Amino acid sequence: MFFLYNFEMFFFISYQLGEVQVSNLTIIICAIFSSFTFIAVGISSYKLYKSLINKDDSVS
């Protein structure tokens, strides 16, 4: 029972960022979206770089 109570309290912890109070769920959601964007840009950049390296030189 004590563990369940502590888990519920951890789930609803909020952090003070200046004058704004942000819950940890909001921080987790922002981290997920940020990592998804970072991975998508990385994949796109890798494909662009790979297409520039493997360009067919017989056209020019």
N, C-alpha and C positions, 0 to 999 in steps of 0.2 A: 504494500500500500504506500509506503514511504517513497519507493522508487517511482511509482505512478504519479504521485503528487509532484515530485521533483521534475519529472519529465514534462508535466503540464506547465509548470512554472518556467522551465527552460524554453518551451515552445512559444510562450507569450512574452518573452523578454523584449524590451524595446531599448534602443540606444539613443542617446542625446547627441545630435550632430548640430552644434550651434544652438539655434532656437527651434529646430525641427526635431521631433521625436519619431524615430523610424523603428518599426518592428523587425525582428530578425527574419521573419517570413518574407518581407519586402526585400531585404538584403539578399536572401537566398534566390529569389526570383530574378533580381537584377543580375546576380552572378551567373545564373543559368543562361539568361538571354545574352549576356556579354560573352560567355564562353562559346555559345552557339555562333554568334556573329564572328568571333575571332577564328573559329574553325572554318566557317564558310569562306571568309576572306582568304585564309591560308590555302584552302583547296583551289579556289579560283585563281589565286596568284601562281600556284604550282602548275595548274593546267595552262595558264598563259605562258609561263616560262618554258614549259615543256613544248608547247606548240611553236615558240620562237626558235628553240634549239633544233627541232625536227622539221624545220621548213624545207621544202623541196627546192633545191638550187637549180634544177633543170629548166625552170620557167624563165629565168632571167637570162 
